């Protein structure tokens, strides 16, 4: 299948190795914790000193088990239904803010990206803190792969196409406003006000391939996998590095 072949190219082996090693570390910690709990219950009489020594060894073992280093490329991927929905919500909020910045700038209102207050925020920021209106640096998903036939009930993933449609409609609005804004504001301000180019997110439903997708990332289950724009387009430019 072409989509699975593309996923194999985009998802490096380091991600599966990371998740497998992390799961192994968690199992080792749980074993040491359970054994220490059993020793605590069985500590009686002259065996107390030996039990204390065994407990201290187990505590030392728990603290020395270190999680593997998280691959940087994992930040460019979103695993799971909930995390994918969160990433789409963030992308929608960021794009709405970007549209607000464009319209305000064309109206002569300069909304500074580094400001700590939104236009509707109260005058006293200490009493009611406001979020930074600067769009976040995390890039939105380029495409979202869902093993639809492996999910039961399929209503679990029904919000994802709806969020994607909302984001895509905002991308269209951004494109229209950007063309108008470029005729009204200075070119030096384009990057600050308009921002980077935007692409629509694509939702790709597949058949019963959850097992294959989960194996790619080293997990037992995987109902959704999103590839962020940053990683997808970089992989197109530098395929040999993946």
Secondary structure, DSSP 8 states (H G I E B T S, - for coil): -HHHHHHHHHS-HHHHHHHHHHHHHHHHHHHHHHHHHHHHHT--GGGHHHHHHHHHHHHHHHHH-------GGGGGEEESHHHHHHHHHHHHHHHHHHHHHHHHHHTT----TT-SS-TTS-S-TTTS-----S--SS--EEEEEE-GGG-SSGGGGHHHHHHHHHHHHHHHHHHHHHHHHTTTS-GGGHHHHT-S-----EEEE-SS-HHHHHHHHT-S--S-EEEEHHHHHHHHH-GGG-
